[in-house]
Amino acid sequence: MGQSAVVRAFGEIRAALAVLNAEVDGCGVEPFSAADPLAGVAAGCLDILAGAREVEAGFAALKARAAVTYAESADVVAGPDAPVRAQEMAVAAEIGCVLALGPRAASSFLTASHAVVASLPLTLSALQAGVISWGHAVVMADETACLDAAGAAALEAHFLDPDAPDPARGCPVGALPAHRFKAKARTWRERHHAESIETRHAKGVAERRVEFRADQDGMAWLSACLPADQALAGWNRLTATARGLQGPGEGRTLTQLRADTFADAILGSSTGASDTRASGSGSLTEGASGSSSDGAGASGSSSEREGAVRDRVPSPVRAQVLVTVPVFSLLGLTDEPAVLDGYGPIPPSMARELVANGAGSFYRVLVDPRDGAPLEIGRTSYRVTGPMRAWLRMRDGKCPFPGCSNNSLDNDADHILAWAKGGTTGISNLGQPCPKHHKLRHTTGWKPTPATKNEPPGWTSPTGRHYASEHQDWEPPRWPPGWSSGFFKGERYLSRGQNMTDEEMVPKELRVARERSVLEEALLKHLVS
């Protein structure tokens, strides 16, 4: 036991690593496949990668527990009279030296370790079991940092407890890259945070800023923290302008054109996107002014909304973005967040401003009152209409390929079962892969699996492994005070006198509304009257 047990355990681990390395080199005791050795090695390497991923997660949990136990033991040894801040720095420094981390990285590692070990039991268990990675655990620690104990437990349960009242659907958390899990966890946190999103957004607006960071090879980063509608509209405008400049005589990539267009804009030039490849110090060439509906202006004055001052310059946003707004939130009866395609939850006041100022792609979309999911639409011809493309974007949220975050306007609408082979042009037979993964589908063995009206397609790899798709976390709409969702049942809407309390009485205008579209129109008519 003790030190000798630790030495012996790591000795066995190193011996196991030597065996696995021999298998990767094809020098194992017996081949993976006698019939086809090369294919056997390829499949065996994937098995080794999967096993290594689980073991790495287990080691991450071990490191976190060891770091926390060391910190607690060191605090006891130092005694109650030791300065708290100095002791924290000493502990982080020791851990940093052992793990070869800088002071800031060591402190961050220790903070995340404390959160996972002391406050996130489901996360720690999943990490020890190899279900999630350390990157996922850090995301969980970050997203629960400003939540109370109940909120943190609810977020954990949503993503890691399959028996939770409303568990996350689609691809399991551990199968998502950590950056995709962060996007989903952030969305859930924004919807369920105890503090109003309007209040938190007002604080964020007050902290807006531009940052400069030096990089290598004579380059640097210039970034800005802005309200989401402005930032996304600006990104979409850069994309649209850059794509408009592409052509047979243009050798720059879309990425380069975005950067050049951005430089033109902030340095006072027109939107001709002068070529800055040769020198960063030469004069910028004036070009013809480009125009696009994918953009935002910067004129106007600050305004007050919802009792909190949004201290920023409101812009007449005409971004080609999809905004999903619950009807009650749109009418100001609830503070339920809206969803801005390509970003996530936004304050309802921002959504109302986008709608009022004419966001170019604000589509009227009906959602199921039971779970908030979009309802099916279809078409009998090959062409995919604009509203159907918008519907795909709302269903999928991004390119459905595993780990891809591309949610740009350039994603393709693609028939899962080809039109020529009898496939229909309905939402259940459509996906929206980005150009890269659309090409991958048609040039390699990667193939999409069937989709549904509410679930994007998964993917099957050339080796036959199946990867589930990442699903949107739809939630039922929130009802304003004095209203009740109890009148909805199956495909019809109950009326007064059917075992309902006084508080659940349905307004007269809604009594016999059987179709969802009729219900929505009735709601609007009742609420605006």
Beta strands, then each sheet from edge to edge (+ up, - down):
strand 1: 209-214
strand 2: 220-225
strand 3: 303-305
strand 4: 308-310
strand 5: 323-324
strand 6: 338-340
strand 7: 344-346
strand 8: 414-415
strand 9: 430-431
strand 10: 447-448
strand 11: 459-460
strand 12: 466-467
strand 13: 488-489
strand 14: 492-493
sheet 1: 1+ 2-
sheet 2: 3+ 4-
sheet 3: 5+ 6- 7+
sheet 4: 8+ 9-
sheet 5: 10+ 11- 12+
sheet 6: 13+ 14-
end
